Structure formats: structure tokens, C-alpha cells
Amino acid sequence: MTQITPEATAPLPGSTAVRVGIIDDHESVRLGLKAACENVGYEVIHTAASARDFVEGLGDRTCDVIVLDLSLGDGSVVTENVRLAQSTGSSVLVHSIADRVALVREALAAGAAGVIPKSSATATVMAAVATVARGDVLNNLEWATAIDADSDFAKAQLGRRERDVLHLYASGLPLKMVAMQLGIAHSTAREYLDRIRVKYIEVGRPAPTKVDLLRRAVEDGILPGLDPDGGDARA
């Protein structure tokens, strides 16, 4: 699992700078995030006070990740803001006051790749930006807090072998290696994976991609989440 460490802000050798967008209705926050991003070598493509203004002003430019304020002052709703940000082709990192668990849950359900508290150290926020920009899911304590606080959150009822397959596959192993480790045929592992996806659809939490399955595994406690300092929250 990806750890959130200051060292994680560095791009890989030969890679281009992380392209960042910022949506926050407080100018001071936008300016602070922009300065922090530029200080670690990220390229800030566009900033705006609302998701709609951001999309309209972005034009044909693209971002790797958009840092989105959880609660904007324009009367917009979280789901709409996350989806507007995603419509640009970017991953979304929610920048949140951590006690707003209902809104955090809504953002995760809408497809946000992770949540980082506004109280986090700047280096931690920058490392989270890098994690999400790489296409990884950000696993931290805010996920668990939001999920545990939501009484309507329905876990998929997976069997033991389905949980084993999901654990190995969501951890990063190719399905062929999952089958080898469990001593089952590749076709059988595929059948388990198909059943897992069906069960998540049945509880309203579809997981069409491997990243989605990683998210579901963390949400349901099949894989451990990481706290904002990079430690295992279940240790």
C-alpha cells in the first residue's frame, strides 16, 4: 500500500512534473496550495473558487490531479463537484475538514481517489497529491472514519475464498499469480473476481477497475488503511 511520506513528492526519474488543479473558495487556501505545489516542482495548471468555474476556465489543458475543497460556498453539492472535476480526466483529491464525515463519505462514493485533512502538514498534502497523480488510491484514516460513521454503508458479503482473491489481487498481484498462490486455476480465479464485482454492484458499490477493487478492499477491511503519517491504522 502507498505510504504518505514527504519523500513521495519526488517525481520518478525521467517523469514530467505533476500537473495540479486547485478548487477552493478561499483565496488564501488556493494561494497557499499553489505555492506549496510549485515549491516541490509541481505545475499548477489552473485554480478557481468553484468546480464549474474551474472546468470552464481550464479549456483544453489537463491536470493529473485536482485538489478539491470538500465544502464550497456556492451552494454546490459534493457529488456534483467531484464529478465535474473528474469530467476533465483528472483524479480528485478531496481537501477536507476531517470532522465532516457525511460529506467525506459522499465524496468517496462519487469516486474521489482520497481525502486529506486540511490540518495535515504541507509535506503530507504534497505527498498525497503525488500518490493520487500516479493513479493510486490514497488509503488513510479519513476513509475509515467516513465509512464507520455511515450506518447506510453496505459491505459486500464475500466468502472466504472471494476475500482471499480480492486481498491478493487488490494488493497488486496479476490474476495469474493470485491463482498460483491460492492453488486454483486461472479460470477459477477469474470466476471469483467476476462474482466479487457482481456482489459489489448488488450493494450499490460497483468496482469495474482494479483501483476500484483496491478501494473496496480498504473500505471493507480486507486490506488495511494507512493513517496520514504513513502508519498502519489497524496496527
C-alpha positions in Angstrom: 0.0 0.0 0.0 1.2 3.5 -0.7 2.6 5.4 2.3 2.2 9.1 2.6 5.7 10.4 3.2 7.4 13.7 2.2 9.8 11.7 0.1 6.8 10.6 -2.1 6.5 14.0 -3.6 9.5 13.5 -5.8 8.7 12.5 -9.4 10.2 9.4 -10.8 13.4 9.9 -12.8 12.6 11.0 -16.4 8.9 11.7 -15.5 7.2 15.0 -16.1 6.1 17.4 -13.4 2.8 16.6 -11.7 0.1 18.8 -13.1 -2.2 20.1 -10.4 -5.6 21.9 -10.4 -7.0 23.6 -7.2 -10.6 24.3 -6.4 -11.2 26.1 -3.2 -13.5 29.1 -2.4 -10.9 30.7 -0.1 -8.3 32.7 -2.0 -5.7 32.2 0.8 -6.0 28.4 0.6 -5.7 28.5 -3.2 -2.6 30.7 -3.0 -1.1 28.5 -0.2 -1.6 25.3 -2.1 -0.3 26.8 -5.3 2.9 28.0 -3.6 3.4 24.6 -1.9 2.9 22.7 -5.2 5.4 24.9 -7.0 7.9 24.6 -4.2 8.1 20.9 -4.7 8.2 21.2 -8.5 4.6 20.5 -9.4 3.0 22.5 -12.2 -0.2 24.3 -11.1 -2.4 24.4 -14.3 -5.4 26.3 -13.0 -7.2 27.4 -9.8 -10.8 28.5 -9.2 -13.3 29.2 -6.5 -15.9 26.7 -7.8 -15.9 23.4 -9.7 -17.9 24.9 -12.5 -15.6 27.9 -12.9 -12.6 25.6 -12.9 -14.0 23.4 -15.7 -15.0 26.4 -17.8 -11.6 28.1 -17.3 -9.5 25.0 -17.8 -10.1 25.0 -21.6 -8.1 22.3 -23.4 -5.5 22.0 -20.6 -5.3 18.9 -18.5 -4.3 18.0 -14.9 -3.1 14.8 -13.3 -4.9 15.6 -10.0 -7.4 18.2 -8.8 -7.3 19.2 -5.1 -10.9 19.9 -4.3 -12.3 21.6 -1.2 -14.9 19.4 0.3 -17.5 22.2 1.0 -17.6 25.1 -1.4 -19.6 28.3 -0.6 -21.5 28.5 -3.9 -24.3 26.1 -2.9 -23.0 23.2 -5.0 -23.1 19.6 -3.7 -20.1 17.3 -3.2 -21.1 14.7 -5.7 -21.6 17.3 -8.4 -18.2 18.9 -7.7 -16.3 15.6 -7.7 -17.9 14.6 -11.0 -17.3 17.9 -12.6 -13.6 17.7 -11.6 -13.5 14.1 -12.9 -15.0 15.2 -16.2 -11.7 16.9 -17.1 -10.0 13.5 -17.0 -8.3 14.2 -13.6 -8.2 12.2 -10.4 -9.7 14.0 -7.5 -8.1 14.5 -4.1 -10.5 16.0 -1.5 -9.0 18.6 0.8 -11.2 18.3 3.9 -12.0 19.4 7.4 -11.9 15.9 8.7 -15.0 16.0 11.0 -17.4 16.4 8.1 -17.8 12.6 7.8 -21.1 12.6 5.9 -19.6 14.8 3.1 -16.4 12.7 3.1 -18.5 9.6 2.5 -20.4 11.3 -0.3 -17.1 12.4 -2.0 -15.7 8.8 -1.8 -19.0 7.4 -3.2 -18.7 9.9 -6.1 -15.3 8.5 -7.0 -12.8 10.7 -5.2 -9.4 8.9 -5.0 -8.8 10.0 -1.5 -9.2 12.5 1.3 -6.5 14.6 3.0 -7.3 16.8 6.1 -6.7 20.5 5.9 -4.9 20.1 9.2 -2.2 17.9 7.6 1.4 19.1 7.3 2.2 20.6 3.9 4.6 17.8 3.1 1.8 15.3 3.8 -0.6 17.1 1.4 2.1 17.2 -1.3 2.8 13.5 -0.9 -0.9 12.8 -1.2 -1.1 14.8 -4.4 1.8 12.7 -5.8 0.1 9.5 -4.8 -3.2 10.4 -6.5 -1.5 11.8 -9.6 0.2 8.4 -10.1 -3.3 6.8 -10.2 -3.0 5.2 -6.8 -5.8 5.2 -4.2 -4.9 7.2 -1.1 -5.6 5.0 1.9 -5.7 6.8 5.2 -7.7 7.2 8.3 -10.2 9.6 6.8 -11.5 6.7 4.7 -12.2 4.5 7.7 -13.7 7.4 9.7 -16.2 8.3 7.0 -17.2 4.7 6.4 -17.5 3.8 10.0 -19.8 6.8 10.6 -22.1 5.9 7.8 -24.8 3.5 9.0 -26.1 3.0 5.4 -22.7 1.7 4.2 -23.3 -1.8 3.0 -20.5 -4.2 2.9 -20.5 -6.9 0.1 -20.9 -10.3 1.7 -17.9 -12.1 0.3 -17.0 -15.7 1.0 -13.6 -16.7 2.4 -12.1 -17.6 -0.9 -13.5 -14.5 -2.6 -11.9 -12.4 0.2 -8.6 -14.2 -0.4 -8.7 -13.5 -4.2 -9.6 -9.8 -3.6 -6.9 -9.4 -1.0 -4.2 -10.7 -3.3 -5.5 -9.1 -6.5 -6.1 -5.7 -4.9 -2.7 -5.8 -3.4 -1.2 -5.7 -6.9 -0.7 -9.3 -8.0 -1.8 -10.2 -11.5 -4.7 -12.6 -11.6 -2.4 -15.4 -12.8 -0.2 -15.0 -9.7 -3.3 -14.9 -7.5 -4.4 -18.3 -8.9 -0.9 -19.8 -8.4 -0.7 -18.6 -4.8 -4.1 -20.0 -4.0 -3.6 -23.2 -5.9 -6.5 -22.7 -8.2 -7.0 -22.5 -11.9 -6.7 -19.1 -13.6 -10.3 -19.5 -14.9 -11.5 -20.2 -11.3 -9.8 -17.1 -10.0 -11.5 -15.1 -12.8 -14.8 -16.6 -11.8 -14.2 -15.5 -8.2 -13.3 -12.0 -9.4 -16.4 -11.8 -11.5 -18.6 -12.8 -8.5 -16.8 -10.2 -6.3 -17.7 -7.5 -8.8 -21.3 -8.7 -9.1 -21.7 -8.6 -5.3 -20.3 -5.0 -5.1 -22.8 -4.0 -7.8 -25.6 -5.5 -5.8 -24.8 -3.3 -2.8 -24.5 -0.2 -4.9 -20.7 0.0 -4.9 -19.6 -1.0 -8.4 -15.9 -1.8 -8.8 -15.1 -2.1 -12.6 -11.4 -1.4 -12.3 -8.5 -2.8 -10.2 -8.2 0.6 -8.5 -11.9 0.4 -7.6 -11.4 -3.1 -6.2 -8.5 -1.7 -4.1 -10.8 1.0 -2.8 -13.5 -1.6 -1.9 -10.9 -3.9 -0.2 -9.7 -1.0 2.0 -13.3 0.2 2.8 -14.3 -3.4 3.8 -11.3 -4.1 5.9 -9.9 -6.7 3.6 -6.7 -4.6 3.2 -5.5 -2.2 5.9 -5.8 1.5 5.5 -2.9 3.9 6.3 -3.1 6.8 8.6 -2.0 10.3 7.4 1.5 9.8 8.8 2.0 6.6 6.8 1.5 4.1 9.6 -0.9 1.2 9.6 -4.2 2.4 11.2 -5.0 -1.1 12.2 -1.7 -1.9 13.8 
